[in-house]
Amino acid sequence: MSDRPTVLVQTGSMYRIETIPTRDVPIAVQIWHDPALDPTLCAREGRAVLLAHPTGFHGVAWRPVAEYLVAHGFAVWSFDFRAHGDSAWHGDPAGITWQGFADDAVAVVDWLALPPGELLGVGISKGGASLIRVENRRPGTFRALWLWEPIIMPPPPDDFDREAHATQGNPMSEAARRRRSTFDNRAQALDNYAGKPPLGALDRRALAAYVEYGFADRDDGTVELKCQPEHESAVYRPYPDSDAWHALADLTVPTMILGGALSNTINPEQAALLAQRSPMAQGVGYDGVGHFGPFEDPDRFGAAIADWAKSVGR
């Protein structure tokens, strides 16, 4: 990876960040493992994992899961999708698209330059859907996929008005647009989120990581969300492309599709139905967690991902 043009930013003992240039936006990549670890060897042994976050979050929210995996011998990377975290978006919000998120993930995979078919892909929600798109574009990119409630939408009815859906607003888009974006400090933001859904369900370590990295300091001493409400709203505004739905049937790598029993997005029954679209997929349900399951119980899911990695090793 040393021959790639990057800007290295040291951010403390737990992770390092490298920013990789792309055509649309610089993408921030978090490196969680020790620099002395050989990523190529880890990949060949089934111990190299790329973590993809859901909408509104960032790669550092994976911190407790990443730390668990690193402690168990894995090479681990996460990254910030465009308009999230330190992958700042300065263009038209209309450029924040589902295909663009897949472009971001492709850029990270290319930068890692690991042997084809050895990387393990793990994603939540939009992150999982993006990894499916990557595998569909480039079959054999991943050794296997572990997808928590991936947003995979069937084609809409023939008479569905995409333009009206995008321009007239929908509840998720409007809720994101109205999201509070500034606080007096990070402690105030943490208290605010901890006391109500949906972020109140997060493990305190994951929530602290979300707040610590997800806010930028302002000149007046206050803090502001890096993922701007208008940008998050833009993700939900259009009806998602249905290519991930079609791609499920073409998957050639082992794939886990998982859902939480407390989720109002993709519950275990819906995860099982999605998995039926591919002979390579298996649907699995988990009790006691909702849509952000791995962020709600990081130790449980760190162990689950590690066990899954062993099961798909060769």
Buried (B, 14 or more C-beta within 10 A) or exposed (E): BEEEEBEEEEEEEEBBBBBBBBEBBBBBBBBBBEEEBEBBEBBBBBBBBBBBBBBBBBBBBBBBBBBBBBEBEBBBBBBBBBBBBBBBBEEEBEBBBBEBBBBBBBBBBBBBEBEEBBBBBBBBBBBBBBBBBBBBBEBEBBBBBBBBBBBBBEEEEEEEEEEEBBEEBBEBBEEBBEBEBEBEEBEBBBEBBBEEEEBEBBBEBBBBBBBBBBBEEEEEEBBBBBBBBBBBBBBBBBBBBBBBBBBBEEBBBBBBBBBBBBBEBBBBEBBBBBBEBBEBBBBBBBEEBBBBBBBBBBEBBBBBBBEBBEEBEE
